Amino acid sequence: MLSGVFSKLGLPLGTKVYSRQFSLPASSVVIASIGNPSPQYDGTRHSVGHWVLDEVKEKYWKDFSRFSGASGVEIATSETNPNVLLAKSIKSYMNLQGKPISKFWQKHKKDARLVIVHDELQIPLGKVQIRRRNTSARGHNGLRSIDNSMGNDYTKIAIGIGKPAAKHDLVSDYVLSKFTKNEMDVLREVTIPRVAQILEEMSQGKHINERYEK
């Protein structure tokens, strides 16, 4: 009987399915990555947030379900870590992330803090920066779209991708290009362990309540 249900849903037998009424316990954290649509932009610098979240889930948080969802934001949950919700906004382009993220956040903001994982030109490859709530978008189009839709009361995890080697290279071409093999090695060996450490700390309530005070 179950196999028939999963077959109709287009899911393998054993996949965890969560209802639309899924809710988080109080004092939870939602960790959401932004980028360009998947799969056509997978592996590009602008979508590194999606890849990083996937890698952390597969290597460090293996108890989380596979990402799934009918809307533009897919989620992954854990029965052993119910106060953390992982999310990926993979249907919209980066400069239009405000609408799907704000719509998704409306369902969870009462009981949770939001963390956005994104690429960052201003930080060298291999570096990761935690940015407090109420900080600026730094010209990042995805963050700017979110800020315009719902404000900037969320924490950021900025994943360093560095800048184009030549000053005359277009930033738009650079962020849509794919990482080299050597760059991927840096991400796997340096960035992923650091992000995993940060997310573990955030799951325990660290960093997510800090605000930027002007």
Secondary structure, DSSP 8 states (H G I E B T S, - for coil): -HHHHHHHHT--TT-----TT----SSEEEEEEE-S-TTTTTTBGGGHHHHHHHHHHHHT-TTS---B-SSSEEEE--SSSTTEEEEEE-SS-GGGTHHHHHHHHHTTTTTEEEEEEEEETTS-TT-EEEE-BT---TT-HHHHHHHHHH-S-SEEEEEE----SSTTS-HHHHHTSB--HHHHHHIIIIIHHHHHHHHHHHHTT-STT-B---
